[in-house]
Amino acid sequence: MRIWGPLLHTIRAPLGVLTGTLLLLLLAPETRDMLAQLWQGGSYGYWPAVRVNLTLLLLGFSAWHWSRAALSAQFPDLDSKVALWLPRVMFVTAGLVSATIAWRNGVLTRAAMAGSWPWHLGIVLLWIAVFAFLVVRTRLPRVLGGGDRTLAARAHGAGPAWVGNRHQALRRLLSYAPCGPHAAAVLLAFAMLLFIAGTIGSLQPMERWQSALPLLIAQWFPGPGAAVLGLALAIGPLTWATFWAQSLTKWLPVLAIGAYLVWEVPVRFDLHAVRVVAPRSSIDPDRRPTLQAMLDDWADACPEGDTLRPVIVAVSGGASRAAVWAARVISEADKQARAAHTGIFAVSSVSGGSLGAAAYVAWLRGMPAGQSPCAPLPQATLDGQATLMKYALGADALGPLLAGTLFGDIPRALAGSVLIPAQLFTRHATGLARGGDRAGALERAFERNWRDALPSHPKPGALTPIGFDRPYLSLTLKAQTPVPLWIANGTDQQNGERLLTVPFQAEHKSISAGKGRDAGWPFEGAKDVLAVMHTDMPISAVIDNTCRFPLLSPVGELAPVDGTGDADAKPAMQIIDGGYFDNEGLQTAAELAGWMERRMAGNHLPKRSVRPILVQATADADGTPGTMDAGIPRCTGTFADTPEKGIGKPRGDQISAPLAGVYGVRAGHTGVVLRQVLNTYCDKTDKNNDYFFNFYLYQETDAGRKATDVPLNWTLSGEMTDYIWNNAITYTANEGERKGLIRALNPQTKPSP
């Protein structure tokens, strides 16, 4: 039994990568929907699913190949059965787990219904064929001959130093590879070249090349396939590194050292500076109008009635599901508001909801001159809206994110470690080009998905939206007619305050404490991101700045552009997911609504009163209709606080308690904001005086009341986007909110059925 410790230590790289990858795919609740998306066919047929299955096959083969090579090279006199069958067990495990994933997630049923069973049969036969090859391939050191024996003999010699040992270890590892040294060298070189190409691309100053490789890989191997491919290729270099370390000393933690460098280098260098717009395309943030001026313009465009009823929508976080739900709720609120000759004045977004908010505002940005923001849109304009939103917002952004991590961030951090000694001599060795990290890959994916969803030949009367690669300020400042103000909520990672990206500026540069409302900046304690950066950012970067949830997306560095007064100020602010402060986006929306009412009281809008209407789009998807409605804060619901009753949960450990407590405060703060809004905008005695409406995304339920989770992921199947867009808003409680919204917009009109 003593031999198993050294054996497992020798193959720790392939074993660890294989085990971790298979466990994530097996246990992740999002796997079912990802597989449904891959096997739903469409214009690309079933090739994406076939490619992803090929990456799993490559993962199993790579684990077998490099574990065989490492065992044979490290233990030349090892019993042949152990050297042969231990790697084979790893391959078989990969195949069995892949089959289990397919069976548990209904892939076989989908295949039978969709007529794609020949593809599945072909994949199964390919797995069997490769396993047969593994069984037949019994090449061991004792049968080496000719040139191979000479190469193995040279590999036994120790080099004069650690560099020499590295080359000797590589020769030895390749010479004992089961498919021969030349095939192993090709596999290793291919993997190394891909990682080097990703590193070089991520360091390019030209943005078009920074994320080119991750996007290409994700296009061929969508969703989890990009990660599985990267991990499968990484097994070779990692096995070489561990084998070389083992040739120096028995327990050198080379993998731990590599992980430490990946963690330490971004601390020393600003590898994650946020992307900005090129100077020739940038709009100076100092040219932004004030909030009061934008409200005046909107009011002038909506001249009917003595009372302004601006709608302010707050959308929560939740990756792609929040994006689709945000766009759906905004679309419904906009439709009902325009029918009442008013409109949406602003949208406050957080995390994934920002993707949906940006999509809807970018869509409206294509309105022609003369189209009122408070007039119903022609049917020709509305045609195709649902198809566009569902396709763009549910499309794969996970693959580019994962590929950007494995082929950009990690090798770039390892390469950047060589610059650490330079910091001993100069303080200017602090950063690299903006973009090129996994956040940049995610942003490029947003741009690509939106661009691909736009029709190449729009129908007459259809809008022509702008791309997500355009400057953020072009959404409002270059619009031919007023569009909703999009307020993107981020969080200051160091101080916990809100970092808001807004299309307006405060009336005064310096604001006394508590006087922000008078200065046209009603957001207490919040910072103006564009004013800090002194430049504009692409729409995609603004989206990403609100959904930087570590470790999935990195903390963003708000480093001002060169040539500005604060460019040399260190350290720069760090922006993370806006959900850390308020995952509903409601605090910002409520402060904006309160500012409007106070401005009216101060006669800033003469002869017209203001009655803001707040709409909340919550994408938590935590329960089913009817089972949790009492816990959802709504004016028309049964939500009530019970101070005498506690809400306990299973006891946690003491080590993680501080972190869990800080994270729990996030939900507690959101609950406080929701209660404040209920107290301000709800009238329990007369539902006609309610001005807050909460549309909640529930879990999907079938006729038998069986619930299906709505996955929290950056990719959604067509079935799930159809449910969110077409069905989720029709549940009884959401229908009640829709009717209440119509009452608030039309005080003298009963809502239509």
Helices and strands as residue ranges (DSSP letters): H 4-10, H 12-27, H 31-38, H 47-74, H 80-104, H 107-114, H 117-136, G 141-143, H 147-156, H 162-175, H 181-202, H 207-210, H 212-220, H 225-248, H 254-268, G 285-287, H 291-301, E 307-308, E 311-315, H 319-339, E 344-350, H 353-364, H 379-382, H 385-394, H 398-404, I 405-409, H 410-416, G 417-424, H 438-453, H 474-477, E 485-492, E 498-501, E 527-528, H 529-533, H 539-545, E 556-558, E 573-577, G 578-580, H 586-601, E 609-610, E 613-618, G 629-631, H 657-681, G 687-689, E 692-696, E 700-701, E 707-708, H 718-722, I 723-727, G 728-730, H 732-745
